Amino acid sequence: MKDDHNSDSRRRFIKGVMISAAALQVAAVSRRSTAAELPRLDESEPSAKALGYVHDAGTVESATRGGSDRVCATCRFYTEPAEAWGPCTLFPGKSVAAKGWCKGWVALA
């Protein structure tokens, strides 16, 4: 049973990486839009569900997020950190909440 759990965890991780990589490729081709032009990402959209996106990171346990400071505004993929909503390269064509969070979070360099 333990091996099944590990296999499932690896599959979920690989799936998340694959989705992130595909989203990055699409974002590289897309033109950059301002948050005002973009519709807000709906938490029920398949891409949002795949990466566990939520508008309010406070609804996700800090341990699950990897720390209370991990929100969209502090993520490498969030492109307008000064705004309440902004484009995210993981979700091309959509804006996400600065106070949101998803499994694709990566620290700013």
C-alpha positions as CSV (number, residue, x, y, z in Angstrom):
1,M,0.0,0.0,0.0
2,K,2.8,2.4,0.8
3,D,4.2,2.0,-2.7
4,D,0.8,2.9,-4.2
5,H,0.7,6.1,-2.2
6,N,4.2,7.1,-3.3
7,S,3.4,6.3,-6.9
8,D,0.2,8.5,-6.7
9,S,2.2,11.4,-5.1
10,R,4.8,11.1,-7.9
11,R,2.1,11.1,-10.5
12,R,0.5,14.2,-9.1
13,F,3.8,16.0,-8.9
14,I,4.7,15.1,-12.5
15,K,1.3,16.1,-13.7
16,G,1.7,19.5,-12.0
17,V,5.1,20.0,-13.5
18,M,3.8,19.1,-16.9
19,I,0.9,21.5,-16.6
20,S,3.2,24.3,-15.4
21,A,5.7,23.7,-18.3
22,A,2.9,23.8,-20.9
23,A,1.5,27.0,-19.3
24,L,4.9,28.6,-19.5
25,Q,5.3,27.8,-23.1
26,V,1.9,29.3,-23.9
27,A,2.8,32.4,-21.9
28,A,6.0,32.9,-23.8
29,V,4.1,33.1,-27.0
30,S,1.2,35.2,-25.6
31,R,1.5,39.0,-25.5
32,R,1.7,40.6,-22.1
33,S,-1.7,42.0,-20.9
34,T,-2.5,44.2,-18.0
35,A,-4.6,42.9,-15.2
36,A,-7.4,45.4,-16.1
37,E,-7.7,43.7,-19.5
38,L,-7.8,40.1,-18.2
39,P,-10.7,38.2,-16.8
40,R,-10.1,36.8,-13.3
41,L,-9.3,33.2,-13.0
42,D,-12.2,31.2,-11.6
43,E,-11.2,28.7,-8.9
44,S,-13.4,26.1,-10.6
45,E,-11.5,26.2,-13.9
46,P,-9.6,22.9,-14.7
47,S,-6.2,24.6,-14.8
48,A,-6.9,26.3,-11.4
49,K,-8.1,23.0,-9.9
50,A,-5.0,21.1,-11.3
51,L,-2.7,23.5,-9.4
52,G,-4.9,24.0,-6.4
53,Y,-5.4,27.7,-7.0
54,V,-7.4,29.7,-4.4
55,H,-8.1,33.5,-4.4
56,D,-7.3,33.7,-0.6
57,A,-4.1,31.9,0.5
58,G,-5.4,32.2,4.1
59,T,-7.8,29.4,3.3
60,V,-4.9,26.9,2.8
61,E,-2.9,25.7,5.8
62,S,0.5,27.4,6.1
63,A,2.2,24.0,6.3
64,T,0.5,23.0,3.0
65,R,1.6,26.2,1.4
66,G,5.2,25.9,2.7
67,G,4.9,29.1,4.8
68,S,2.5,32.0,5.4
69,D,4.5,34.3,3.1
70,R,3.8,32.2,0.0
71,V,1.2,34.1,-1.9
72,C,0.8,35.0,-5.6
73,A,2.3,38.5,-5.0
74,T,5.6,36.8,-3.8
75,C,5.7,34.3,-6.7
76,R,8.1,34.4,-9.7
77,F,5.1,33.8,-12.1
78,Y,3.0,36.8,-10.8
79,T,3.9,39.6,-13.1
80,E,2.4,42.7,-11.5
81,P,3.1,42.5,-7.7
82,A,1.9,46.0,-7.1
83,E,-1.6,45.2,-8.1
84,A,-4.4,43.4,-6.1
85,W,-5.0,41.2,-9.2
86,G,-2.4,40.5,-11.9
87,P,-1.3,38.2,-14.7
88,C,0.3,34.9,-13.9
89,T,2.3,33.0,-16.5
90,L,0.9,29.8,-15.1
91,F,-2.6,30.9,-16.1
92,P,-2.2,32.7,-19.5
93,G,-5.0,35.1,-20.3
94,K,-6.2,35.3,-16.7
95,S,-5.5,37.5,-13.7
96,V,-5.0,36.0,-10.2
97,A,-5.4,37.5,-6.8
98,A,-2.2,38.9,-5.2
99,K,-3.3,37.2,-2.0
100,G,-4.0,33.9,-3.8
101,W,-1.9,30.8,-3.9
102,C,-1.3,27.6,-6.0
103,K,1.0,24.6,-6.0
104,G,3.1,26.2,-8.7
105,W,4.4,28.9,-6.4
106,V,8.2,29.6,-6.9
107,A,10.2,32.2,-4.9
108,L,11.2,35.4,-6.6
109,A,14.8,35.3,-7.7
